[in-house]
Amino acid sequence: MTTTTLDQLACAQVLGRLFHRLDTFDYKGVAAQFSESCEWHRQGKVLRTHADIIAALNLRPQHLFVQHILHEVVCDPAGDDLMSGFAYMSVFRKEFDSPPQLPLPTERPDMLISWNAEFVRQGTDWRITRLTNTALYR
């Protein structure tokens, strides 16, 4: 099946949903953005299944406040039912002993990351098959 501009937008939305779900501690929702057999290169480990993803994310601190801000997301066809993607991300991250009171003081981002993603069409949906990143600034 030929990919279209709507497919490109759908893949960008998958990335957006993944990080929104991560910021709201919806780890099943994070895993749902990946194909059943996947590779997420995250913090020195390779997560290959939905169970791996959920288990790794459950280790995050309870009162972690993180905002992942995606920008310059580009998704291009990579073959029938395949797409590749790239994005930059600014990350704001703080740990607290209890839930923070918003708004937090304005600060610079803690990190700037570049992301590379591979997607596959599964039925009418797109899912991530591989996700890697490079920290550009820390």
Secondary structure as the mmCIF struct_conf table of DSSP 4:
data_model
#
loop_
_struct_conf.conf_type_id
_struct_conf.id
_struct_conf.beg_label_comp_id
_struct_conf.beg_label_asym_id
_struct_conf.beg_label_seq_id
_struct_conf.end_label_comp_id
_struct_conf.end_label_asym_id
_struct_conf.end_label_seq_id
HELX_RH_AL_P HELX_RH_AL_P1 THR A 5 ASP A 23
TURN_TY1_P TURN_TY1_P1 THR A 24 PHE A 25
HELX_RH_AL_P HELX_RH_AL_P2 TYR A 27 ALA A 31
TURN_TY1_P TURN_TY1_P2 ALA A 32 GLN A 33
STRN STRN1 PHE A 34 ARG A 42
TURN_TY1_P TURN_TY1_P3 GLN A 43 GLY A 44
STRN STRN2 LYS A 45 LEU A 47
BEND BEND1 THR A 49 THR A 49
HELX_RH_AL_P HELX_RH_AL_P3 HIS A 50 LEU A 57
TURN_TY1_P TURN_TY1_P4 ASN A 58 LEU A 59
BEND BEND2 ARG A 60 ARG A 60
TURN_TY1_P TURN_TY1_P5 GLN A 62 HIS A 63
STRN STRN3 LEU A 64 GLY A 79
TURN_TY1_P TURN_TY1_P6 ASP A 80 ASP A 81
STRN STRN4 LEU A 82 GLU A 95
BEND BEND3 ASP A 97 SER A 98
HELX_LH_PP_P HELX_LH_PP_P1 PRO A 99 GLN A 101
BEND BEND4 LEU A 102 PRO A 103
HELX_LH_PP_P HELX_LH_PP_P2 LEU A 104 THR A 106
BEND BEND5 ASP A 110 ASP A 110
STRN STRN5 MET A 111 GLN A 122
TURN_TY1_P TURN_TY1_P7 GLY A 123 THR A 124
STRN STRN6 ASP A 125 TYR A 137
#
